Amino acid sequence: MGEVFAGRYELVDPIGRGGVGAVWRAWDHRRRRYVAAKVLQQSDAHALLRFVREQALRIDHPHVLAPASWAADDDKVLFTMALVAGGSLAHVIGDYGPLPPRLVCTLLDQLLSGLAAVHAEGVVHRDIKPANILLEATGTARPHLRLSDFGISMRLGEPRLTETDRVVGTPGYFAPEQMLGADPDFPADLFAVGLVALYLLEGAKPDTQALIEHFAAHGTPGAPQGVPEPLWQVIATLLQPDPNARFSTATGARKALLAAAELLPEPGPDDVIVEIYDQLGPLPRGFGPEGPLKAPPPPDFAPPAVPPPPFSAPQTGSFPPSRPPTPPPQQPQPQQQPQPQALPLPQPPATPPPVPAQIPVPAPAPAQVPVQVPAHALSQLRTYEPSPSVTPSGHHVPAAPYPYAAETPQEPLQDRPASRRRRQKRRAGPPAKVAIPMLLAALACFAVGFWALAQT
């Protein structure tokens, strides 16, 4: 991306160069459009003062390209104006050569219209030439001309920034009185307009010195080849060496030009069709019609993984009626942050609809032989009686013993703790350390009985 001035103007690419600065295509981040930015290159006092004069000029006219805003950043300054893409009159002559007279009349009319607006502000341009006259990219439609570059312009009565023996401007477009050191005035701009008109009709830069000498020695010359006489009379009046013999104002010259244009012949089939196309070229890499392009993400870019939301157990719900009473509530513990590797806990199974309890009928137990149990083993077969509960009034109420029959509906075996599953598998009866001695005693009795029978 390019350099950004004052956080607003981003320089894109250079498109021209002037006397005191370079012209860049820039992107205005505030107004979201491309503009032309003239950046000051020199830092001496005279250049800076001219730059300030130029950026202070505000003329709103469709055929004038005046500064619109300015910005400064450290030791650099710039001002901006509308971006004109069709190039200058010098580009058109370089592409097509001499232009048709009617097209020249159209261009001169727009130039004099813009110059009249400049003179109405009391400003003398002082540097009218084909390179400072820009065109919009209108294609084959009616051209749109704009007068630009007010770098050495000045208002009438302002102090001059150069010595009186020096001439400021472009050689070949000076008026005779400028060469003599006269103060800048409006007729000097009109003389430069006449030279531009002759340049458009002949396709080459006119010899100003030879033209002035011919006027002084022989008067007004005849019309050059290919220039209609009515149009030549207007141009010859603009080129008079004496400023008082020229048109006094740009508006007066424009009226004479419109009258001469009505006398011109209609365009023929052999006339050249002039197309004003875009001279700026494509935008550099990183910029599009809507401004700077956003940088694409790198190929190995992956969006950050979003951890799953922490699991929260439901606060309400129903539980199977066969579960034991819940323990007394404990103090709330601070919730720990779930680890990223922890898997989500399974949700509790939905409560099935209640089903009528079905008590299985026990099968008849096989007949057992009565066995004498020692007294010390009976103490271990006592029925467990829970401790009595205490009522709110302080009286002890004996608790009923747990029934041997299970409550209904039964709790699924896989949902019970392992200790309870082991306890459920244990069958009713004496423990092994009691049953084994009883069995041994019974066997001994049987053996003694059989022995006694055998002796009888």
C-alpha positions in Angstrom: 0.0 0.0 0.0 1.0 3.6 -0.6 1.9 6.4 1.8 -1.0 7.9 3.7 -1.1 11.7 4.4 -2.9 12.9 7.5 -4.7 9.6 7.8 -6.8 10.4 4.7 -5.0 10.5 1.4 -3.2 7.3 0.3 -0.8 7.8 -2.7 -1.4 5.2 -5.4 0.9 6.0 -8.4 2.4 9.1 -10.0 0.6 10.4 -13.1 2.4 13.7 -13.8 4.9 16.2 -12.8 4.7 20.0 -12.5 7.1 22.9 -11.8 7.0 22.6 -8.0 5.6 19.1 -7.4 4.6 15.7 -8.6 1.0 14.7 -9.3 -0.2 11.4 -7.9 -3.4 9.4 -8.1 -4.5 9.1 -4.5 -7.4 7.5 -2.6 -9.5 9.7 -0.4 -10.4 7.5 2.6 -13.0 10.0 3.8 -15.0 10.5 0.6 -14.2 7.1 -0.8 -13.0 8.2 -4.2 -9.9 8.7 -6.3 -8.4 12.2 -6.5 -5.4 13.9 -8.0 -2.9 14.9 -5.3 -0.1 17.4 -6.0 2.8 16.8 -3.6 5.3 19.6 -3.0 8.9 18.5 -3.8 10.9 21.7 -3.1 11.2 23.2 0.3 12.4 26.7 -0.3 10.4 29.7 0.7 9.4 30.8 -2.8 8.1 27.3 -3.8 6.2 27.0 -0.5 4.6 30.4 -0.9 3.5 29.6 -4.5 2.1 26.3 -3.2 0.1 28.1 -0.6 -1.2 30.5 -3.2 -2.3 27.7 -5.5 -4.0 25.7 -2.8 -5.9 28.8 -1.6 -7.5 29.2 -5.0 -11.2 28.1 -5.0 -13.0 28.5 -8.3 -16.1 26.3 -8.9 -16.6 26.0 -12.7 -17.1 23.0 -14.9 -14.1 23.9 -17.1 -11.7 24.8 -14.3 -9.7 22.3 -12.3 -8.9 24.2 -9.1 -7.6 22.7 -5.7 -10.3 21.3 -3.5 -8.5 20.5 -0.2 -5.0 20.2 1.3 -3.1 18.2 3.9 0.3 18.3 5.6 2.3 15.5 7.2 5.6 16.4 8.8 7.7 18.2 6.2 5.5 17.3 3.2 2.4 19.1 2.0 -0.1 18.3 -0.8 -3.4 19.6 -2.1 -6.0 17.6 -4.0 -8.3 18.1 -7.0 -10.7 16.1 -9.1 -9.0 13.3 -11.1 -9.2 13.8 -14.9 -8.4 10.7 -16.8 -8.5 11.8 -20.5 -5.0 13.3 -20.7 -4.2 16.8 -22.1 -4.5 18.5 -25.4 -0.9 17.5 -26.0 -1.9 13.8 -25.9 -4.7 14.4 -28.4 -2.5 16.1 -30.9 0.1 13.4 -30.4 -2.5 10.8 -31.3 -4.4 12.5 -34.1 -2.4 15.5 -35.3 -4.4 18.5 -36.6 -7.9 18.6 -35.4 -11.1 19.5 -37.4 -12.0 23.2 -37.2 -15.4 22.5 -35.6 -13.8 20.4 -32.8 -11.3 23.2 -32.3 -14.1 25.8 -31.9 -15.8 23.5 -29.3 -12.5 23.2 -27.3 -11.7 27.0 -27.6 -15.3 27.9 -26.4 -14.9 25.8 -23.2 -11.4 27.1 -22.6 -12.6 30.8 -22.9 -15.5 29.9 -20.6 -13.3 28.6 -17.9 -10.8 31.5 -18.4 -13.6 34.0 -18.0 -14.4 32.5 -14.6 -10.8 32.7 -13.6 -10.5 36.4 -14.6 -13.8 37.1 -12.8 -11.9 36.2 -9.6 -9.2 38.7 -10.5 -6.6 35.9 -11.2 -4.2 35.8 -14.1 -3.2 32.2 -15.0 0.2 33.1 -16.6 0.8 29.5 -17.9 -1.8 28.5 -20.5 -0.5 25.8 -22.7 -1.7 22.4 -24.1 -0.2 20.4 -21.3 -2.2 22.4 -18.7 -5.5 21.9 -20.5 -6.9 18.5 -19.5 -9.8 16.5 -20.9 -12.3 14.1 -19.4 -12.3 10.6 -20.9 -15.6 11.0 -22.9 -14.8 8.7 -25.8 -16.3 9.9 -29.1 -18.9 12.0 -27.3 -18.7 15.8 -26.9 -15.3 16.6 -25.2 -15.1 18.2 -21.8 -12.1 20.5 -21.2 -10.7 21.7 -17.9 -8.1 24.4 -17.3 -5.6 23.4 -14.6 -2.2 24.1 -13.0 -2.4 27.5 -11.2 1.1 27.1 -9.8 2.3 30.5 -11.0 -1.0 32.3 -11.2 -1.5 35.5 -9.2 -4.2 38.0 -8.4 -4.0 41.5 -9.8 -2.2 43.8 -7.4 -0.5 41.0 -5.5 3.3 41.3 -5.0 5.4 39.3 -7.5 7.5 36.5 -6.1 10.2 36.9 -8.8 12.5 39.7 -9.9 11.2 42.1 -12.5 13.9 41.1 -15.0 12.8 37.4 -15.0 9.9 35.9 -16.9 7.9 33.1 -15.3 6.0 30.7 -17.6 6.6 28.3 -20.5 8.8 29.4 -23.4 6.9 29.7 -26.6 3.6 30.8 -24.9 4.8 34.2 -23.7 3.0 37.3 -24.7 5.3 40.1 -26.1 4.6 42.4 -23.1 5.7 39.5 -20.8 9.0 39.4 -22.5 9.4 43.1 -21.8 8.7 42.6 -18.1 5.3 44.1 -17.9 3.0 43.2 -15.0 0.8 40.1 -15.6 -2.6 41.0 -17.0 -5.6 39.4 -18.6 -4.6 40.1 -22.3 -1.5 38.0 -21.8 -3.7 34.9 -21.1 -5.7 35.7 -24.2 -2.5 35.7 -26.3 -1.7 32.2 -25.0 -5.2 31.1 -26.0 -4.5 32.2 -29.6 -1.3 30.2 -29.6 -3.1 27.1 -28.3 -5.7 27.5 -31.1 -3.1 27.6 -33.8 -1.4 24.5 -32.2 -4.7 22.6 -32.4 -5.3 23.5 -36.1 -1.7 22.9 -37.3 -0.8 20.0 -35.1 2.5 21.5 -34.1 3.8 24.2 -31.8 3.8 27.6 -33.5 6.9 29.7 -33.8 5.9 32.5 -31.5 8.9 34.8 -32.3 8.5 34.5 -36.1 4.8 35.1 -35.7 5.3 38.3 -33.7 7.9 39.6 -36.1 5.5 39.0 -39.1 2.7 40.9 -37.3 5.1 43.8 -36.6 6.5 44.0 -40.1 3.6 43.0 -42.4 0.5 43.2 -40.2 -2.0 40.3 -39.9 -0.9 37.4 -42.1 -3.3 35.4 -44.2 -5.0 32.3 -42.9 -2.8 29.2 -42.8 -3.6 26.3 -45.0 -6.6 24.3 -43.7 -7.9 27.1 -41.4 -11.2 28.6 -42.3 -11.1 32.4 -42.7 -13.8 33.2 -40.1 -12.0 31.2 -37.5 -8.7 32.7 -38.5 -9.9 36.2 -37.9 -10.8 35.4 -34.3 -7.4 33.7 -33.7 -5.5 36.6 -35.4 -7.1 39.1 -33.1 -6.0 37.0 -30.1 -2.4 37.0 -31.5 -2.0 40.7 -31.9 1.4 41.9 -30.5 -0.3 45.0 -29.0 -2.3 44.1 -26.0 -4.8 46.9 -26.7 -5.6 45.4 -30.1 -6.7 42.1 -28.7 -10.0 41.2 -27.2 -10.4 43.0 -23.8 -12.0 40.0 -22.1 -12.4 36.3 -22.5 -16.1 36.7 -22.8 -15.7 39.1 -25.8 -13.4 36.6 -27.5 -16.0 33.8 -26.8 -18.8 35.8 -28.5 -16.7 36.3 -31.6 -15.8 32.6 -31.7 -19.4 31.5 -31.5 -20.3 33.9 -34.4 -17.4 32.4 -36.5 -18.4 28.8 -35.7 -21.8 29.4 -37.4 -20.0 30.2 -40.6 -18.0 27.0 -40.7 -19.0 24.2 -43.1 -20.7 21.1 -41.8 -18.3 18.2 -41.0 -17.8 15.9 -44.0 -17.4 12.1 -44.1 -13.6 12.4 -44.3 -13.3 14.3 -41.0 -11.3 12.4 -38.4 -13.4 11.0 -35.5 -11.5 11.9 -32.3 -11.8 9.7 -29.3 -10.8 10.9 -25.9 -9.9 7.7 -23.9 -8.5 7.0 -20.5 -4.8 7.9 -20.4 -4.1 6.9 -16.8 -3.9 3.2 -17.3 -4.9 0.4 -14.9 -4.7 0.7 -11.2 -1.6 -0.9 -9.6 -1.7 -4.1 -7.7 -3.5 -3.8 -4.4 -6.1 -1.2 -5.6 -9.5 -1.6 -7.2 -12.3 0.7 -8.4 -13.6 0.9 -4.9 -10.3 1.7 -3.3 -7.5 -0.4 -1.6 -8.1 -4.1 -1.7 -8.2 -6.1 1.6 -5.3 -8.5 1.9 -6.5 -12.1 1.5 -5.6 -14.5 4.4 -2.5 -16.7 4.1 -3.1 -20.2 2.6 -2.5 -22.0 5.9 -4.8 -19.7 7.8 -7.5 -21.5 9.9 -10.0 -19.8 12.1 -9.4 -20.3 15.8 -11.2 -23.3 17.2 -14.2 -22.4 19.3 -14.4 -24.7 22.4 -17.8 -26.3 23.0 -20.0 -24.7 25.6 -19.5 -26.1 29.1 -21.9 -28.8 30.1 -24.4 -27.8 32.7 -26.5 -30.4 34.5 -30.2 -29.8 34.5 -31.4 -28.1 37.6 -34.9 -29.6 37.5 -36.2 -33.0 36.5 -37.8 -36.2 37.7 -36.1 -39.3 39.0 -37.2 -42.9 39.2 -39.2 -43.6 42.4 -37.0 -46.6 43.3 -33.9 -44.5 44.0 -33.0 -44.1 47.7 -33.6 -40.9 49.4 -31.2 -38.1 48.3 -28.5 -37.2 50.9 -28.8 -33.9 52.7 -27.7 -30.9 50.7 -24.1 -30.0 50.9 -22.4 -26.6 50.7 -22.2 -25.4 47.0 -18.7 -26.0 45.6 -17.2 -23.5 43.1 -17.7 -24.8 39.6 -14.5 -25.8 37.9 -13.8 -24.8 34.4 -14.2 -27.8 32.1 -11.0 -29.0 30.5 -10.9 -28.8 26.6 -10.3 -32.6 26.4 -13.3 -33.4 28.6 -16.1 -35.2 26.8 -19.7 -34.1 27.4 -21.4 -36.0 30.2 -24.4 -38.2 29.1 -27.8 -36.9 29.8 -29.9 -38.8 32.4 -32.4 -41.2 30.7 -35.9 -40.0 30.3 -38.3 -41.2 33.1 -40.5 -44.0 31.7 -44.2 -43.9 32.3 -45.3 -45.6 35.5 -46.1 -49.3 35.1 -48.3 -51.3 37.6 -46.1 -53.3 39.9 -45.9 -57.0 39.3 -44.7 -59.1 42.2 -43.3 -62.4 41.1 -44.7 -65.5 42.9 -41.8 -67.3 44.5 -41.4 -71.0 43.7 -41.8 -73.5 46.6 -38.5 -74.1 48.3 -37.2 -77.6 48.5 -37.6 -79.5 51.8 -34.7 -79.1 54.1 -33.6 -81.3 56.9 -33.8 -79.6 60.3 -30.3 -78.7 61.5 -29.4 -77.7 65.0 -27.6 -74.3 64.9 -25.3 -73.3 67.8 -26.4 -70.4 70.0 -23.4 -68.3 69.1 -24.4 -68.3 65.4 -27.9 -67.0 66.1 -26.6 -63.7 67.3 -25.4 -63.0 63.7 -28.8 -63.6 62.2 -30.6 -60.8 63.9 -32.8 -58.6 61.8 -31.3 -55.1 61.1 -33.4 -52.4 62.7 -32.7 -48.7 61.7 -32.2 -46.2 64.4 -35.3 -44.3 65.4 -35.8 -40.9 63.8 -36.4 -37.6 65.7 -39.4 -35.5 65.1 -39.3 -31.7 65.3 -40.9 -31.8 68.8 -38.0 -33.9 70.1 -39.8 -37.3 70.5 -38.2 -40.4 69.2 -40.2 -42.4 66.7 -39.1 -45.9 66.0 -38.5 -46.5 62.3 -40.0 -49.5 60.6 -37.6 -52.1 59.4 -36.9 -52.3 55.7 -39.1 -54.9 54.0 -37.5 -57.7 52.2 -39.6 -57.2 49.1 -38.1 -54.7 46.7 -39.9 -51.5 45.8 -41.5 -51.2 42.4 -40.6 -50.3 39.8 -37.1 -51.8 40.1 -34.1 -49.6 39.3 -32.1 -50.8 36.3 -29.1 -52.9 37.4 -26.6 -51.0 35.2 -27.6 -47.7 36.9 -26.9 -49.0 40.5 -23.5 -48.6 42.2 -21.2 -51.6 42.2 -21.6 -52.0 46.0 -25.3 -52.2 45.8 -25.1 -54.7 42.9 -22.9 -57.0 45.0 -25.3 -56.6 48.0 -28.3 -57.6 45.8 -26.6 -60.8 44.5 -26.1 -62.1 48.2 -28.9 -64.6 49.0 -30.7 -64.9 52.4 -29.1 -67.4 54.9 -26.3 -67.8 57.4 -22.8 -66.7 56.4 -20.2 -69.2 55.2 -18.3 -69.3 58.5 -21.5 -70.5 60.2 -22.9 -72.8 57.5 -19.7 -74.8 57.1 -19.4 -75.9 60.7 -23.1 -76.8 60.7 -22.6 -79.0 57.7 -19.6 -80.7 59.2 -21.5 -81.4 62.5 -24.4 -82.8 60.5 -22.1 -85.1 58.6 -20.6 -86.3 61.9 -24.0 -87.1 63.3 -24.9 -89.1 60.2 -21.7 -91.0 60.5 -22.3 -91.8 64.1 -25.8 -92.9 63.4 -24.7 -95.2 60.6 -22.0 -96.7 62.8 -24.4 -97.4 65.6 -26.8 -99.1 63.3 -24.0 -101.3 62.0 -23.1 -102.5 65.5 -26.6 -103.7 66.3 
